[in-house]
Amino acid sequence: MKLFNCLDRYLVDREYKVTLSKGRAHIINYLEIVDFSSDRVVVKYDGGKTTLLGTNLVVSKMLEDELLITGNLQSIEYN
């Protein structure tokens, strides 16, 4: 059973991650979107919240545990 758990953790990454690139934020393993507008997106994860601030923010991709937010990102805050 221990081997199975190690293999499961290796194959299925459950860690919350935010990857930033020019004009994009890719978020993996979030729990829910708390607030969304064209200038602010708040995402809850296991352990806190992430706030993305900017202009013309759009959720370009939304899956069960994955988001792609595009727009003019100006700052990101972790709480």
C-alpha positions in Angstrom: 0.0 0.0 0.0 2.9 2.4 0.8 4.4 1.8 -2.6 1.0 2.6 -4.2 0.7 5.9 -2.3 4.2 6.9 -3.4 3.5 6.1 -7.0 0.1 7.9 -6.8 1.8 11.1 -5.4 4.5 10.9 -8.1 2.0 10.5 -11.0 -0.8 12.8 -9.8 0.6 16.2 -8.8 -1.8 17.8 -6.3 0.4 20.8 -5.4 -1.0 24.3 -6.0 1.0 26.1 -8.6 0.9 29.5 -10.3 3.0 29.9 -13.4 3.3 33.5 -14.7 4.3 34.5 -18.2 3.8 37.6 -20.3 0.1 38.4 -20.1 -0.9 35.0 -18.6 -1.3 33.2 -15.3 -1.7 29.4 -15.3 -3.1 28.1 -12.1 -3.2 24.4 -11.2 -4.9 22.6 -8.3 -7.1 25.4 -7.1 -10.3 24.8 -5.0 -12.6 27.6 -6.2 -12.8 31.1 -7.8 -13.9 33.4 -4.9 -14.1 36.7 -6.9 -13.8 37.5 -10.6 -13.9 40.8 -12.5 -11.9 42.3 -15.3 -9.5 43.9 -12.9 -9.3 41.3 -10.0 -9.4 37.5 -9.7 -9.3 35.8 -6.3 -8.6 32.0 -6.3 -8.9 29.8 -3.2 -6.5 27.0 -2.7 -5.8 24.6 0.2 -3.9 26.9 2.5 -5.0 30.4 1.4 -6.0 32.7 -1.4 -4.3 34.2 -4.4 -5.3 37.6 -5.7 -4.4 38.6 -9.3 -4.8 42.3 -10.1 -4.6 43.9 -13.5 -6.8 45.1 -16.4 -8.8 43.2 -19.0 -8.5 39.9 -17.1 -10.3 37.0 -18.7 -10.5 33.4 -17.8 -9.4 31.8 -21.1 -9.4 28.2 -19.9 -11.2 26.7 -16.9 -11.1 23.0 -16.0 -12.0 21.2 -12.8 -8.6 22.1 -11.2 -6.9 24.3 -13.8 -7.3 28.0 -14.9 -5.7 30.1 -17.5 -6.1 33.8 -16.9 -5.0 36.3 -19.6 -4.8 40.0 -19.6 -2.6 42.8 -18.3 -1.4 41.3 -15.0 0.0 44.0 -12.7 0.4 42.2 -9.4 -0.2 39.0 -7.5 -0.8 38.6 -3.8 -0.8 35.4 -1.6 -2.8 35.4 1.6 
